Amino acid sequence: MSKATMKYRVLIERDEDGVFVATVPTLPGCVADGPTRTTALSSVREAIALYIESLEHHGDPIPPPISEELVEV
């Protein structure tokens, strides 16, 4: 599976100081932040790539990308 096609759920929340914090629930400890949502998202993309690179380097399994359905009600 190519890293380019992998998608991971990212949660972005604003902390008490107004900083946007992006976490990746599937990748424990994969966190990035920034002064804007856009910056946090850009930073977390890089963090995800480095996280996966580290897993590959150490021979650890790579968590599967998300697979979900959106349901309208």
N, CA, C, O and CB atoms as a CASP TS submission, in Angstrom:
PFRMAT TS
TARGET T0000
AUTHOR 0000-0000-0000
METHOD Language model
MODEL 1
PARENT N/A
ATOM      1  N   MET     1       0.848  -1.182   0.000  1.00  0.00           N
ATOM      2  CA  MET     1       0.000   0.000   0.000  1.00  0.00           C
ATOM      3  C   MET     1       0.888   1.237   0.000  1.00  0.00           C
ATOM      4  O   MET     1       1.808   1.340   0.811  1.00  0.00           O
ATOM      5  CB  MET     1      -0.962   0.002   1.223  1.00  0.00           C
ATOM      6  N   SER     2       0.628   2.149  -0.878  1.00  0.00           N
ATOM      7  CA  SER     2       1.423   3.356  -1.008  1.00  0.00           C
ATOM      8  C   SER     2       1.043   4.371   0.056  1.00  0.00           C
ATOM      9  O   SER     2      -0.136   4.549   0.363  1.00  0.00           O
ATOM     10  CB  SER     2       1.254   3.956  -2.395  1.00  0.00           C
ATOM     11  N   LYS     3       2.063   5.048   0.628  1.00  0.00           N
ATOM     12  CA  LYS     3       1.791   6.080   1.623  1.00  0.00           C
ATOM     13  C   LYS     3       0.952   7.203   1.027  1.00  0.00           C
ATOM     14  O   LYS     3       0.174   7.841   1.735  1.00  0.00           O
ATOM     15  CB  LYS     3       3.100   6.640   2.185  1.00  0.00           C
ATOM     16  N   ALA     4       1.108   7.447  -0.274  1.00  0.00           N
ATOM     17  CA  ALA     4       0.386   8.542  -0.923  1.00  0.00           C
ATOM     18  C   ALA     4      -1.125   8.307  -0.898  1.00  0.00           C
ATOM     19  O   ALA     4      -1.899   9.263  -0.956  1.00  0.00           O
ATOM     20  CB  ALA     4       0.866   8.709  -2.370  1.00  0.00           C
ATOM     21  N   THR     5      -1.550   7.050  -0.813  1.00  0.00           N
ATOM     22  CA  THR     5      -2.979   6.757  -0.834  1.00  0.00           C
ATOM     23  C   THR     5      -3.557   6.541   0.562  1.00  0.00           C
ATOM     24  O   THR     5      -4.756   6.296   0.703  1.00  0.00           O
ATOM     25  CB  THR     5      -3.235   5.538  -1.682  1.00  0.00           C
ATOM     26  N   MET     6      -2.734   6.628   1.574  1.00  0.00           N
ATOM     27  CA  MET     6      -3.213   6.377   2.932  1.00  0.00           C
ATOM     28  C   MET     6      -3.840   7.635   3.518  1.00  0.00           C
ATOM     29  O   MET     6      -3.324   8.740   3.351  1.00  0.00           O
ATOM     30  CB  MET     6      -2.065   5.886   3.830  1.00  0.00           C
ATOM     31  N   LYS     7      -4.963   7.446   4.208  1.00  0.00           N
ATOM     32  CA  LYS     7      -5.646   8.548   4.870  1.00  0.00           C
ATOM     33  C   LYS     7      -5.846   8.191   6.335  1.00  0.00           C
ATOM     34  O   LYS     7      -6.251   7.078   6.672  1.00  0.00           O
ATOM     35  CB  LYS     7      -7.004   8.861   4.184  1.00  0.00           C
ATOM     36  N   TYR     8      -5.555   9.153   7.192  1.00  0.00           N
ATOM     37  CA  TYR     8      -5.749   8.962   8.624  1.00  0.00           C
ATOM     38  C   TYR     8      -6.636  10.068   9.169  1.00  0.00           C
ATOM     39  O   TYR     8      -6.537  11.220   8.747  1.00  0.00           O
ATOM     40  CB  TYR     8      -4.397   8.935   9.367  1.00  0.00           C
ATOM     41  N   ARG     9      -7.498   9.714  10.100  1.00  0.00           N
ATOM     42  CA  ARG     9      -8.370  10.696  10.743  1.00  0.00           C
ATOM     43  C   ARG     9      -7.502  11.606  11.613  1.00  0.00           C
ATOM     44  O   ARG     9      -6.665  11.133  12.383  1.00  0.00           O
ATOM     45  CB  ARG     9      -9.492   9.994  11.596  1.00  0.00           C
ATOM     46  N   VAL    10      -7.711  12.904  11.482  1.00  0.00           N
ATOM     47  CA  VAL    10      -6.995  13.904  12.263  1.00  0.00           C
ATOM     48  C   VAL    10      -8.023  14.731  13.030  1.00  0.00           C
ATOM     49  O   VAL    10      -8.984  15.238  12.451  1.00  0.00           O
ATOM     50  CB  VAL    10      -6.102  14.811  11.350  1.00  0.00           C
ATOM     51  N   LEU    11      -7.810  14.860  14.328  1.00  0.00           N
ATOM     52  CA  LEU    11      -8.672  15.699  15.158  1.00  0.00           C
ATOM     53  C   LEU    11      -7.938  17.004  15.431  1.00  0.00           C
ATOM     54  O   LEU    11      -6.792  16.999  15.882  1.00  0.00           O
ATOM     55  CB  LEU    11      -9.061  14.977  16.497  1.00  0.00           C
ATOM     56  N   ILE    12      -8.603  18.121  15.157  1.00  0.00           N
ATOM     57  CA  ILE    12      -7.995  19.428  15.400  1.00  0.00           C
ATOM     58  C   ILE    12      -8.851  20.165  16.417  1.00  0.00           C
ATOM     59  O   ILE    12     -10.049  20.369  16.219  1.00  0.00           O
ATOM     60  CB  ILE    12      -7.858  20.254  14.075  1.00  0.00           C
ATOM     61  N   GLU    13      -8.208  20.561  17.510  1.00  0.00           N
ATOM     62  CA  GLU    13      -8.894  21.292  18.573  1.00  0.00           C
ATOM     63  C   GLU    13      -8.057  22.508  18.946  1.00  0.00           C
ATOM     64  O   GLU    13      -6.835  22.510  18.802  1.00  0.00           O
ATOM     65  CB  GLU    13      -9.142  20.382  19.817  1.00  0.00           C
ATOM     66  N   ARG    14      -8.720  23.507  19.413  1.00  0.00           N
ATOM     67  CA  ARG    14      -8.030  24.706  19.874  1.00  0.00           C
ATOM     68  C   ARG    14      -7.817  24.580  21.376  1.00  0.00           C
ATOM     69  O   ARG    14      -8.761  24.307  22.116  1.00  0.00           O
ATOM     70  CB  ARG    14      -8.835  26.002  19.524  1.00  0.00           C
ATOM     71  N   ASP    15      -6.569  24.778  21.834  1.00  0.00           N
ATOM     72  CA  ASP    15      -6.304  24.661  23.267  1.00  0.00           C
ATOM     73  C   ASP    15      -6.593  25.988  23.980  1.00  0.00           C
ATOM     74  O   ASP    15      -7.006  26.968  23.360  1.00  0.00           O
ATOM     75  CB  ASP    15      -4.839  24.228  23.509  1.00  0.00           C
ATOM     76  N   GLU    16      -6.366  25.991  25.291  1.00  0.00           N
ATOM     77  CA  GLU    16      -6.704  27.166  26.099  1.00  0.00           C
ATOM     78  C   GLU    16      -5.882  28.408  25.741  1.00  0.00           C
ATOM     79  O   GLU    16      -6.269  29.525  26.085  1.00  0.00           O
ATOM     80  CB  GLU    16      -6.510  26.845  27.560  1.00  0.00           C
ATOM     81  N   ASP    17      -4.753  28.221  25.054  1.00  0.00           N
ATOM     82  CA  ASP    17      -3.921  29.345  24.627  1.00  0.00           C
ATOM     83  C   ASP    17      -4.245  29.798  23.210  1.00  0.00           C
ATOM     84  O   ASP    17      -3.614  30.722  22.696  1.00  0.00           O
ATOM     85  CB  ASP    17      -2.458  28.971  24.719  1.00  0.00           C
ATOM     86  N   GLY    18      -5.229  29.151  22.567  1.00  0.00           N
ATOM     87  CA  GLY    18      -5.611  29.522  21.213  1.00  0.00           C
ATOM     88  C   GLY    18      -4.825  28.821  20.124  1.00  0.00           C
ATOM     89  O   GLY    18      -5.004  29.111  18.942  1.00  0.00           O
ATOM     90  N   VAL    19      -3.952  27.898  20.515  1.00  0.00           N
ATOM     91  CA  VAL    19      -3.152  27.137  19.549  1.00  0.00           C
ATOM     92  C   VAL    19      -3.984  25.964  19.038  1.00  0.00           C
ATOM     93  O   VAL    19      -4.692  25.315  19.807  1.00  0.00           O
ATOM     94  CB  VAL    19      -1.814  26.633  20.193  1.00  0.00           C
ATOM     95  N   PHE    20      -3.896  25.700  17.747  1.00  0.00           N
ATOM     96  CA  PHE    20      -4.600  24.559  17.164  1.00  0.00           C
ATOM     97  C   PHE    20      -3.716  23.321  17.299  1.00  0.00           C
ATOM     98  O   PHE    20      -2.565  23.317  16.862  1.00  0.00           O
ATOM     99  CB  PHE    20      -4.967  24.826  15.665  1.00  0.00           C
ATOM    100  N   VAL    21      -4.264  22.278  17.904  1.00  0.00           N
ATOM    101  CA  VAL    21      -3.534  21.036  18.146  1.00  0.00           C
ATOM    102  C   VAL    21      -4.180  19.928  17.323  1.00  0.00           C
ATOM    103  O   VAL    21      -5.380  19.674  17.429  1.00  0.00           O
ATOM    104  CB  VAL    21      -3.521  20.672  19.666  1.00  0.00           C
ATOM    105  N   ALA    22      -3.358  19.271  16.498  1.00  0.00           N
ATOM    106  CA  ALA    22      -3.839  18.186  15.635  1.00  0.00           C
ATOM    107  C   ALA    22      -3.291  16.867  16.157  1.00  0.00           C
ATOM    108  O   ALA    22      -2.083  16.719  16.345  1.00  0.00           O
ATOM    109  CB  ALA    22      -3.416  18.411  14.145  1.00  0.00           C
ATOM    110  N   THR    23      -4.185  15.910  16.391  1.00  0.00           N
ATOM    111  CA  THR    23      -3.779  14.576  16.839  1.00  0.00           C
ATOM    112  C   THR    23      -4.291  13.534  15.857  1.00  0.00           C
ATOM    113  O   THR    23      -5.282  13.746  15.157  1.00  0.00           O
ATOM    114  CB  THR    23      -4.307  14.283  18.268  1.00  0.00           C
ATOM    115  N   VAL    24      -3.594  12.403  15.822  1.00  0.00           N
ATOM    116  CA  VAL    24      -3.957  11.303  14.933  1.00  0.00           C
ATOM    117  C   VAL    24      -4.253  10.091  15.819  1.00  0.00           C
ATOM    118  O   VAL    24      -3.323   9.402  16.240  1.00  0.00           O
ATOM    119  CB  VAL    24      -2.807  10.993  13.883  1.00  0.00           C
ATOM    120  N   PRO    25      -5.527   9.818  16.108  1.00  0.00           N
ATOM    121  CA  PRO    25      -5.873   8.742  17.040  1.00  0.00           C
ATOM    122  C   PRO    25      -5.279   7.377  16.686  1.00  0.00           C
ATOM    123  O   PRO    25      -4.928   6.612  17.584  1.00  0.00           O
ATOM    124  CB  PRO    25      -7.355   8.618  17.114  1.00  0.00           C
ATOM    125  N   THR    26      -5.162   7.064  15.410  1.00  0.00           N
ATOM    126  CA  THR    26      -4.636   5.765  14.994  1.00  0.00           C
ATOM    127  C   THR    26      -3.132   5.641  15.217  1.00  0.00           C
ATOM    128  O   THR    26      -2.598   4.534  15.288  1.00  0.00           O
ATOM    129  CB  THR    26      -4.952   5.527  13.537  1.00  0.00           C
ATOM    130  N   LEU    27      -2.448   6.790  15.327  1.00  0.00           N
ATOM    131  CA  LEU    27      -0.995   6.803  15.498  1.00  0.00           C
ATOM    132  C   LEU    27      -0.674   7.444  16.852  1.00  0.00           C
ATOM    133  O   LEU    27      -0.465   8.654  16.924  1.00  0.00           O
ATOM    134  CB  LEU    27      -0.289   7.579  14.323  1.00  0.00           C
ATOM    135  N   PRO    28      -0.634   6.651  17.919  1.00  0.00           N
ATOM    136  CA  PRO    28      -0.425   7.186  19.267  1.00  0.00           C
ATOM    137  C   PRO    28       0.823   8.068  19.351  1.00  0.00           C
ATOM    138  O   PRO    28       1.911   7.682  18.922  1.00  0.00           O
ATOM    139  CB  PRO    28      -0.315   6.042  20.270  1.00  0.00           C
ATOM    140  N   GLY    29       0.633   9.258  19.915  1.00  0.00           N
ATOM    141  CA  GLY    29       1.747  10.180  20.081  1.00  0.00           C
ATOM    142  C   GLY    29       2.018  11.051  18.877  1.00  0.00           C
ATOM    143  O   GLY    29       2.899  11.909  18.929  1.00  0.00           O
ATOM    144  N   CYS    30       1.287  10.856  17.796  1.00  0.00           N
ATOM    145  CA  CYS    30       1.461  11.671  16.591  1.00  0.00           C
ATOM    146  C   CYS    30       0.626  12.934  16.757  1.00  0.00           C
ATOM    147  O   CYS    30      -0.593  12.917  16.585  1.00  0.00           O
ATOM    148  CB  CYS    30       1.045  10.881  15.291  1.00  0.00           C
ATOM    149  N   VAL    31       1.304  14.028  17.096  1.00  0.00           N
ATOM    150  CA  VAL    31       0.648  15.291  17.416  1.00  0.00           C
ATOM    151  C   VAL    31       1.434  16.428  16.783  1.00  0.00           C
ATOM    152  O   VAL    31       2.662  16.378  16.705  1.00  0.00           O
ATOM    153  CB  VAL    31       0.529  15.489  18.951  1.00  0.00           C
ATOM    154  N   ALA    32       0.721  17.450  16.334  1.00  0.00           N
ATOM    155  CA  ALA    32       1.364  18.657  15.819  1.00  0.00           C
ATOM    156  C   ALA    32       0.476  19.834  16.177  1.00  0.00           C
ATOM    157  O   ALA    32      -0.702  19.662  16.491  1.00  0.00           O
ATOM    158  CB  ALA    32       1.604  18.575  14.268  1.00  0.00           C
ATOM    159  N   ASP    33       1.047  21.030  16.130  1.00  0.00           N
ATOM    160  CA  ASP    33       0.231  22.201  16.434  1.00  0.00           C
ATOM    161  C   ASP    33       0.631  23.373  15.555  1.00  0.00           C
ATOM    162  O   ASP    33       1.600  23.307  14.799  1.00  0.00           O
ATOM    163  CB  ASP    33       0.359  22.580  17.911  1.00  0.00           C
ATOM    164  N   GLY    34      -0.134  24.439  15.674  1.00  0.00           N
ATOM    165  CA  GLY    34       0.157  25.641  14.912  1.00  0.00           C
ATOM    166  C   GLY    34      -0.792  26.755  15.290  1.00  0.00           C
ATOM    167  O   GLY    34      -1.813  26.524  15.938  1.00  0.00           O
ATOM    168  N   PRO    35      -0.450  27.973  14.879  1.00  0.00           N
ATOM    169  CA  PRO    35      -1.288  29.124  15.217  1.00  0.00           C
ATOM    170  C   PRO    35      -2.613  29.166  14.446  1.00  0.00           C
ATOM    171  O   PRO    35      -3.538  29.879  14.834  1.00  0.00           O
ATOM    172  CB  PRO    35      -0.522  30.393  14.957  1.00  0.00           C
ATOM    173  N   THR    36      -2.698  28.400  13.355  1.00  0.00           N
ATOM    174  CA  THR    36      -3.933  28.320  12.571  1.00  0.00           C
ATOM    175  C   THR    36      -4.246  26.860  12.285  1.00  0.00           C
ATOM    176  O   THR    36      -3.378  25.995  12.399  1.00  0.00           O
ATOM    177  CB  THR    36      -3.811  29.128  11.244  1.00  0.00           C
ATOM    178  N   ARG    37      -5.508  26.588  11.907  1.00  0.00           N
ATOM    179  CA  ARG    37      -5.890  25.216  11.532  1.00  0.00           C
ATOM    180  C   ARG    37      -5.047  24.744  10.353  1.00  0.00           C
ATOM    181  O   ARG    37      -4.603  23.597  10.314  1.00  0.00           O
ATOM    182  CB  ARG    37      -7.402  25.138  11.176  1.00  0.00           C
ATOM    183  N   THR    38      -4.834  25.635   9.399  1.00  0.00           N
ATOM    184  CA  THR    38      -4.074  25.279   8.201  1.00  0.00           C
ATOM    185  C   THR    38      -2.646  24.888   8.556  1.00  0.00           C
ATOM    186  O   THR    38      -2.123  23.901   8.038  1.00  0.00           O
ATOM    187  CB  THR    38      -4.068  26.441   7.206  1.00  0.00           C
ATOM    188  N   THR    39      -2.018  25.653   9.430  1.00  0.00           N
ATOM    189  CA  THR    39      -0.652  25.351   9.847  1.00  0.00           C
ATOM    190  C   THR    39      -0.599  24.038  10.615  1.00  0.00           C
ATOM    191  O   THR    39       0.297  23.223  10.394  1.00  0.00           O
ATOM    192  CB  THR    39      -0.087  26.489  10.704  1.00  0.00           C
ATOM    193  N   ALA    40      -1.555  23.829  11.516  1.00  0.00           N
ATOM    194  CA  ALA    40      -1.589  22.582  12.287  1.00  0.00           C
ATOM    195  C   ALA    40      -1.774  21.387  11.360  1.00  0.00           C
ATOM    196  O   ALA    40      -1.130  20.354  11.542  1.00  0.00           O
ATOM    197  CB  ALA    40      -2.719  22.621  13.336  1.00  0.00           C
ATOM    198  N   LEU    41      -2.643  21.523  10.375  1.00  0.00           N
ATOM    199  CA  LEU    41      -2.891  20.434   9.435  1.00  0.00           C
ATOM    200  C   LEU    41      -1.641  20.141   8.595  1.00  0.00           C
ATOM    201  O   LEU    41      -1.300  18.981   8.368  1.00  0.00           O
ATOM    202  CB  LEU    41      -4.080  20.781   8.520  1.00  0.00           C
ATOM    203  N   SER    42      -0.977  21.176   8.146  1.00  0.00           N
ATOM    204  CA  SER    42       0.254  20.999   7.379  1.00  0.00           C
ATOM    205  C   SER    42       1.321  20.307   8.231  1.00  0.00           C
ATOM    206  O   SER    42       2.017  19.406   7.762  1.00  0.00           O
ATOM    207  CB  SER    42       0.773  22.360   6.869  1.00  0.00           C
ATOM    208  N   SER    43       1.436  20.737   9.478  1.00  0.00           N
ATOM    209  CA  SER    43       2.428  20.145  10.382  1.00  0.00           C
ATOM    210  C   SER    43       2.118  18.692  10.687  1.00  0.00           C
ATOM    211  O   SER    43       3.027  17.866  10.773  1.00  0.00           O
ATOM    212  CB  SER    43       2.499  20.934  11.678  1.00  0.00           C
ATOM    213  N   VAL    44       0.834  18.372  10.853  1.00  0.00           N
ATOM    214  CA  VAL    44       0.490  16.989  11.186  1.00  0.00           C
ATOM    215  C   VAL    44       0.700  16.073   9.974  1.00  0.00           C
ATOM    216  O   VAL    44       1.008  14.893  10.141  1.00  0.00           O
ATOM    217  CB  VAL    44      -0.974  16.901  11.677  1.00  0.00           C
ATOM    218  N   ARG    45       0.539  16.605   8.763  1.00  0.00           N
ATOM    219  CA  ARG    45       0.848  15.788   7.573  1.00  0.00           C
ATOM    220  C   ARG    45       2.305  15.349   7.605  1.00  0.00           C
ATOM    221  O   ARG    45       2.624  14.188   7.344  1.00  0.00           O
ATOM    222  CB  ARG    45       0.556  16.579   6.265  1.00  0.00           C
ATOM    223  N   GLU    46       3.180  16.289   7.926  1.00  0.00           N
ATOM    224  CA  GLU    46       4.602  15.972   8.022  1.00  0.00           C
ATOM    225  C   GLU    46       4.861  14.986   9.162  1.00  0.00           C
ATOM    226  O   GLU    46       5.656  14.057   9.022  1.00  0.00           O
ATOM    227  CB  GLU    46       5.426  17.255   8.229  1.00  0.00           C
ATOM    228  N   ALA    47       4.180  15.197  10.292  1.00  0.00           N
ATOM    229  CA  ALA    47       4.350  14.300  11.440  1.00  0.00           C
ATOM    230  C   ALA    47       3.907  12.878  11.097  1.00  0.00           C
ATOM    231  O   ALA    47       4.556  11.914  11.503  1.00  0.00           O
ATOM    232  CB  ALA    47       3.555  14.822  12.649  1.00  0.00           C
ATOM    233  N   ILE    48       2.807  12.741  10.354  1.00  0.00           N
ATOM    234  CA  ILE    48       2.331  11.421   9.943  1.00  0.00           C
ATOM    235  C   ILE    48       3.366  10.739   9.056  1.00  0.00           C
ATOM    236  O   ILE    48       3.670   9.561   9.243  1.00  0.00           O
ATOM    237  CB  ILE    48       0.982  11.533   9.204  1.00  0.00           C
ATOM    238  N   ALA    49       3.905  11.477   8.092  1.00  0.00           N
ATOM    239  CA  ALA    49       4.911  10.908   7.187  1.00  0.00           C
ATOM    240  C   ALA    49       6.134  10.432   7.971  1.00  0.00           C
ATOM    241  O   ALA    49       6.654   9.347   7.712  1.00  0.00           O
ATOM    242  CB  ALA    49       5.333  11.947   6.122  1.00  0.00           C
ATOM    243  N   LEU    50       6.591  11.238   8.923  1.00  0.00           N
ATOM    244  CA  LEU    50       7.756  10.858   9.733  1.00  0.00           C
ATOM    245  C   LEU    50       7.441   9.678  10.642  1.00  0.00           C
ATOM    246  O   LEU    50       8.289   8.811  10.846  1.00  0.00           O
ATOM    247  CB  LEU    50       8.233  12.047  10.573  1.00  0.00           C
ATOM    248  N   TYR    51       6.244   9.638  11.182  1.00  0.00           N
ATOM    249  CA  TYR    51       5.810   8.542  12.046  1.00  0.00           C
ATOM    250  C   TYR    51       5.845   7.226  11.273  1.00  0.00           C
ATOM    251  O   TYR    51       6.382   6.226  11.747  1.00  0.00           O
ATOM    252  CB  TYR    51       4.388   8.808  12.601  1.00  0.00           C
ATOM    253  N   ILE    52       5.260   7.246  10.069  1.00  0.00           N
ATOM    254  CA  ILE    52       5.226   6.034   9.241  1.00  0.00           C
ATOM    255  C   ILE    52       6.635   5.637   8.810  1.00  0.00           C
ATOM    256  O   ILE    52       6.971   4.453   8.787  1.00  0.00           O
ATOM    257  CB  ILE    52       4.332   6.249   8.001  1.00  0.00           C
ATOM    258  N   GLU    53       7.452   6.622   8.472  1.00  0.00           N
ATOM    259  CA  GLU    53       8.845   6.340   8.109  1.00  0.00           C
ATOM    260  C   GLU    53       9.576   5.655   9.261  1.00  0.00           C
ATOM    261  O   GLU    53      10.347   4.721   9.040  1.00  0.00           O
ATOM    262  CB  GLU    53       9.576   7.640   7.715  1.00  0.00           C
ATOM    263  N   SER    54       9.336   6.114  10.488  1.00  0.00           N
ATOM    264  CA  SER    54       9.956   5.500  11.657  1.00  0.00           C
ATOM    265  C   SER    54       9.471   4.063  11.859  1.00  0.00           C
ATOM    266  O   SER    54      10.264   3.172  12.161  1.00  0.00           O
ATOM    267  CB  SER    54       9.664   6.332  12.905  1.00  0.00           C
ATOM    268  N   LEU    55       8.159   3.844  11.690  1.00  0.00           N
ATOM    269  CA  LEU    55       7.623   2.483  11.815  1.00  0.00           C
ATOM    270  C   LEU    55       8.296   1.555  10.800  1.00  0.00           C
ATOM    271  O   LEU    55       8.710   0.445  11.135  1.00  0.00           O
ATOM    272  CB  LEU    55       6.083   2.479  11.613  1.00  0.00           C
ATOM    273  N   GLU    56       8.397   2.028   9.553  1.00  0.00           N
ATOM    274  CA  GLU    56       9.025   1.217   8.503  1.00  0.00           C
ATOM    275  C   GLU    56      10.483   0.925   8.840  1.00  0.00           C
ATOM    276  O   GLU    56      10.950  -0.202   8.681  1.00  0.00           O
ATOM    277  CB  GLU    56       8.932   1.928   7.141  1.00  0.00           C
ATOM    278  N   HIS    57      11.194   1.940   9.303  1.00  0.00           N
ATOM    279  CA  HIS    57      12.615   1.785   9.639  1.00  0.00           C
ATOM    280  C   HIS    57      12.820   0.735  10.729  1.00  0.00           C
ATOM    281  O   HIS    57      13.792  -0.020  10.699  1.00  0.00           O
ATOM    282  CB  HIS    57      13.204   3.128  10.092  1.00  0.00           C
ATOM    283  N   HIS    58      11.904   0.693  11.687  1.00  0.00           N
ATOM    284  CA  HIS    58      12.021  -0.254  12.801  1.00  0.00           C
ATOM    285  C   HIS    58      11.317  -1.585  12.537  1.00  0.00           C
ATOM    286  O   HIS    58      11.305  -2.469  13.394  1.00  0.00           O
ATOM    287  CB  HIS    58      11.459   0.366  14.056  1.00  0.00           C
ATOM    288  N   GLY    59      10.735  -1.722  11.353  1.00  0.00           N
ATOM    289  CA  GLY    59      10.062  -2.975  11.014  1.00  0.00           C
ATOM    290  C   GLY    59       8.749  -3.186  11.738  1.00  0.00           C
ATOM    291  O   GLY    59       8.266  -4.313  11.841  1.00  0.00           O
ATOM    292  N   ASP    60       8.169  -2.105  12.242  1.00  0.00           N
ATOM    293  CA  ASP    60       6.897  -2.203  12.953  1.00  0.00           C
ATOM    294  C   ASP    60       5.736  -2.121  11.960  1.00  0.00           C
ATOM    295  O   ASP    60       5.878  -1.525  10.893  1.00  0.00           O
ATOM    296  CB  ASP    60       6.780  -1.085  14.020  1.00  0.00           C
ATOM    297  N   PRO    61       4.602  -2.707  12.297  1.00  0.00           N
ATOM    298  CA  PRO    61       3.452  -2.653  11.383  1.00  0.00           C
ATOM    299  C   PRO    61       2.896  -1.230  11.268  1.00  0.00           C
ATOM    300  O   PRO    61       2.909  -0.462  12.230  1.00  0.00           O
ATOM    301  CB  PRO    61       2.345  -3.611  11.863  1.00  0.00           C
ATOM    302  N   ILE    62       2.417  -0.905  10.093  1.00  0.00           N
ATOM    303  CA  ILE    62       1.805   0.393   9.849  1.00  0.00           C
ATOM    304  C   ILE    62       0.300   0.240  10.020  1.00  0.00           C
ATOM    305  O   ILE    62      -0.316  -0.598   9.361  1.00  0.00           O
ATOM    306  CB  ILE    62       2.164   0.937   8.425  1.00  0.00           C
ATOM    307  N   PRO    63      -0.304   1.047  10.906  1.00  0.00           N
ATOM    308  CA  PRO    63      -1.753   0.950  11.094  1.00  0.00           C
ATOM    309  C   PRO    63      -2.481   1.202   9.774  1.00  0.00           C
ATOM    310  O   PRO    63      -2.056   2.038   8.976  1.00  0.00           O
ATOM    311  CB  PRO    63      -2.229   1.951  12.168  1.00  0.00           C
ATOM    312  N   PRO    64      -3.560   0.491   9.552  1.00  0.00           N
ATOM    313  CA  PRO    64      -4.294   0.674   8.298  1.00  0.00           C
ATOM    314  C   PRO    64      -4.919   2.060   8.235  1.00  0.00           C
ATOM    315  O   PRO    64      -5.246   2.652   9.263  1.00  0.00           O
ATOM    316  CB  PRO    64      -5.379  -0.402   8.146  1.00  0.00           C
ATOM    317  N   PRO    65      -5.081   2.575   7.015  1.00  0.00           N
ATOM    318  CA  PRO    65      -5.745   3.879   6.875  1.00  0.00           C
ATOM    319  C   PRO    65      -7.222   3.748   7.224  1.00  0.00           C
ATOM    320  O   PRO    65      -7.750   2.642   7.338  1.00  0.00           O
ATOM    321  CB  PRO    65      -5.578   4.435   5.432  1.00  0.00           C
ATOM    322  N   ILE    66      -7.879   4.889   7.392  1.00  0.00           N
ATOM    323  CA  ILE    66      -9.300   4.863   7.754  1.00  0.00           C
ATOM    324  C   ILE    66     -10.146   4.360   6.598  1.00  0.00           C
ATOM    325  O   ILE    66      -9.808   4.520   5.426  1.00  0.00           O
ATOM    326  CB  ILE    66      -9.773   6.256   8.182  1.00  0.00           C
ATOM    327  N   SER    67     -11.220   3.768   6.962  1.00  0.00           N
ATOM    328  CA  SER    67     -12.217   3.343   6.007  1.00  0.00           C
ATOM    329  C   SER    67     -13.550   3.581   6.689  1.00  0.00           C
ATOM    330  O   SER    67     -13.917   2.865   7.620  1.00  0.00           O
ATOM    331  CB  SER    67     -12.027   1.836   5.565  1.00  0.00           C
ATOM    332  N   GLU    68     -14.272   4.585   6.223  1.00  0.00           N
ATOM    333  CA  GLU    68     -15.525   4.914   6.879  1.00  0.00           C
ATOM    334  C   GLU    68     -16.551   5.356   5.857  1.00  0.00           C
ATOM    335  O   GLU    68     -16.225   5.735   4.732  1.00  0.00           O
ATOM    336  CB  GLU    68     -15.317   5.999   7.930  1.00  0.00           C
ATOM    337  N   GLU    69     -17.766   5.297   6.273  1.00  0.00           N
ATOM    338  CA  GLU    69     -18.884   5.746   5.457  1.00  0.00           C
ATOM    339  C   GLU    69     -19.538   6.925   6.153  1.00  0.00           C
ATOM    340  O   GLU    69     -19.670   6.941   7.376  1.00  0.00           O
ATOM    341  CB  GLU    69     -19.908   4.599   5.214  1.00  0.00           C
ATOM    342  N   LEU    70     -19.943   7.904   5.371  1.00  0.00           N
ATOM    343  CA  LEU    70     -20.708   9.028   5.908  1.00  0.00           C
ATOM    344  C   LEU    70     -22.175   8.760   5.641  1.00  0.00           C
ATOM    345  O   LEU    70     -22.558   8.397   4.529  1.00  0.00           O
ATOM    346  CB  LEU    70     -20.259  10.389   5.278  1.00  0.00           C
ATOM    347  N   VAL    71     -22.985   8.939   6.653  1.00  0.00           N
ATOM    348  CA  VAL    71     -24.410   8.663   6.551  1.00  0.00           C
ATOM    349  C   VAL    71     -25.173   9.958   6.773  1.00  0.00           C
ATOM    350  O   VAL    71     -24.984  10.637   7.782  1.00  0.00           O
ATOM    351  CB  VAL    71     -24.848   7.575   7.570  1.00  0.00           C
ATOM    352  N   GLU    72     -26.024  10.290   5.835  1.00  0.00           N
ATOM    353  CA  GLU    72     -26.881  11.463   5.974  1.00  0.00           C
ATOM    354  C   GLU    72     -28.207  11.040   6.576  1.00  0.00           C
ATOM    355  O   GLU    72     -28.751   9.998   6.211  1.00  0.00           O
ATOM    356  CB  GLU    72     -27.095  12.166   4.611  1.00  0.00           C
ATOM    357  N   VAL    73     -28.735  11.843   7.498  1.00  0.00           N
ATOM    358  CA  VAL    73     -30.047  11.558   8.080  1.00  0.00           C
ATOM    359  C   VAL    73     -30.927  12.776   7.995  1.00  0.00           C
ATOM    360  O   VAL    73     -32.077  12.739   8.434  1.00  0.00           O
ATOM    361  CB  VAL    73     -29.918  11.100   9.534  1.00  0.00           C
TER
END
